[in-house]
Amino acid sequence: MTAPQLIIFDCDGVLVDSEIIAARVESELLTDAGYPIEPDEIAERFSGLTWPNILMMVEREAGIPISASLIEKSDRILDERLANEVLAIDGIAQAVAKLHYPKCICSNSSNKRLKLMLTRTGLYDLFAPDIFAAGEVGTKKGKPAPDVFLHAAEKFGVDPRDVIVIEDSVHGIHGARAAGMRVIGFTGGAHSYPGHADRLMDAGAETVISRHQDLPAVIEAMSVWSEAI
């Protein structure tokens, strides 16, 4: 691989420290609905999935009817919490400033939530207008489907093999790999857990970092690494 033609960032857990906030909200709602679960288990099992997909998985697993109203309730509570609490992941703005490649965001979050989080953390102008919400572009299929990644590659006119993706979740890595892209795993969010890096490597990440300050050097190194398939 020569120099990458596009760098794709996931948002939640990579750019902004939102996954831990979402895990706490979802834990409270699921426990109240009769499915006791701790935030750390939410983060480990469901990070990277949409809330409706999480509810469907819980309903199938536990046989507990889950009220559709939980979707609206979660959105309302989470947006309030994010608006007041979400912070940028340490070092991300500085790392992005050092990258001299086209870049964008591919996320399972909605455009509304992405703008809320990125504006609050001062990151919006670093990426706008190249911010793609999986449920609102292309086929509208969320990760782990590869569709949002392929949509971004098409918009930039690049071969997926010339794209590097930064992801913090197994589900996100599966989507990027299914799109034919290379992946750097990231474990620097507050929702990270023991064994997180190993799981990201097992899912298909070529390497894993826990600090954004390492990102520019790793991307440069990947420009000359031959990928092990």
Secondary structure, 3 states (H helix, E strand, C coil): CCCCCEEEECCECCCECCHHHHHHHHHHHHHHCCCCCCHHHHHHHHCCCCHHHHHHHHHHHHCCCCCCHHHHHHHHHHHHHHHHHCCECCCHHHHHHCCCCCEEEEECCCHHHHHHHHHHCCCHHHHCCCEEEHHHCCCCCCCCCCHHHHHHHHHHCCCHHHEEEEECCHHHHHHHHHCCCEEEEECCCCCCCCCHHHHHHHHCCCEEECCHHHHHHHHHHHCCCCCCC
